[in-house]
Amino acid sequence: MVATTIGGAVLAAPASADDVHGRCTGDGVRIRAAASASSGVLGLCYRDHRLAHRDVSADGQWDKVHDGDTGVSGWIAHGYWRW
């Protein structure tokens, strides 16, 4: 994956055709650098932003996503992702 940092936000490669797409279920949900509530915030997703699902944390509590509306990739708490 190719990533660029602009103004502190990580802009990752666009979602691929193999990604599973869903939506953010909240407003101002923190997209984090790692699967941890103490990890740095890369950006925010808002209700109905289109998210490409990339991975799940080992404990199942976090989802790695790419926000197609903002271009930010990172981790969100599992409850803020829906199909």
C-alpha positions as CSV (number, residue, x, y, z in Angstrom):
1,M,0.0,0.0,0.0
2,V,1.3,3.5,-0.8
3,A,0.5,6.2,1.8
4,T,1.1,9.9,1.9
5,T,0.9,12.2,5.0
6,I,-0.7,15.6,4.5
7,G,-1.4,17.8,7.5
8,G,-1.1,14.9,9.9
9,A,-3.7,12.7,8.1
10,V,-2.6,9.5,6.3
11,L,-3.9,9.3,2.9
12,A,-3.7,5.7,1.8
13,A,-4.2,4.0,-1.5
14,P,-7.8,3.9,-2.7
15,A,-9.9,0.9,-1.8
16,S,-9.4,-2.1,-4.1
17,A,-12.1,-4.1,-5.9
18,D,-11.6,-6.8,-3.3
19,D,-12.6,-4.7,-0.3
20,V,-15.9,-5.2,1.5
21,H,-17.7,-1.9,1.8
22,G,-19.9,-0.7,4.6
23,R,-20.7,2.6,6.4
24,C,-19.7,4.5,9.5
25,T,-22.5,4.5,12.1
26,G,-21.6,7.6,14.1
27,D,-20.6,11.2,13.7
28,G,-17.0,12.1,14.5
29,V,-15.8,8.6,15.0
30,R,-12.1,8.6,15.5
31,I,-10.0,6.8,13.0
32,R,-6.9,5.7,14.9
33,A,-3.3,4.8,13.8
34,A,-3.5,1.4,15.7
35,A,-6.2,-0.8,17.2
36,S,-6.2,1.0,20.6
37,A,-8.2,3.8,22.2
38,S,-4.9,5.3,23.3
39,S,-3.5,5.4,19.7
40,G,-3.2,8.7,17.8
41,V,-6.2,10.0,15.8
42,L,-5.6,10.2,12.0
43,G,-9.0,11.5,11.1
44,L,-12.8,11.3,11.7
45,C,-15.6,9.4,9.9
46,Y,-19.2,10.5,9.9
47,R,-22.5,8.8,9.6
48,D,-22.9,7.1,6.2
49,H,-19.3,7.7,5.1
50,R,-18.4,4.8,2.8
51,L,-15.8,2.6,4.4
52,A,-13.7,-0.1,2.8
53,H,-13.1,-2.9,5.3
54,R,-9.5,-4.0,5.3
55,D,-8.9,-6.1,8.5
56,V,-10.0,-7.0,12.0
57,S,-7.9,-6.8,15.1
58,A,-6.8,-10.0,16.8
59,D,-9.3,-9.4,19.7
60,G,-12.1,-8.6,17.3
61,Q,-12.7,-5.2,18.9
62,W,-11.3,-3.0,16.0
63,D,-11.8,-2.8,12.3
64,K,-9.2,-1.5,9.9
65,V,-10.9,0.7,7.3
66,H,-10.3,3.1,4.5
67,D,-12.8,6.1,4.5
68,G,-13.6,6.7,0.9
69,D,-15.0,10.1,1.7
70,T,-11.9,11.5,3.4
71,G,-9.1,9.2,2.1
72,V,-8.0,8.3,5.6
73,S,-7.1,4.7,6.5
74,G,-6.9,3.4,10.1
75,W,-8.7,1.6,12.9
76,I,-12.2,2.3,14.3
77,A,-13.9,0.6,17.2
78,H,-15.9,-2.4,16.0
79,G,-19.3,-0.9,16.9
80,Y,-19.0,1.9,14.4
81,W,-18.9,-0.2,11.3
82,R,-21.9,-1.7,9.5
83,W,-22.5,-3.5,6.2
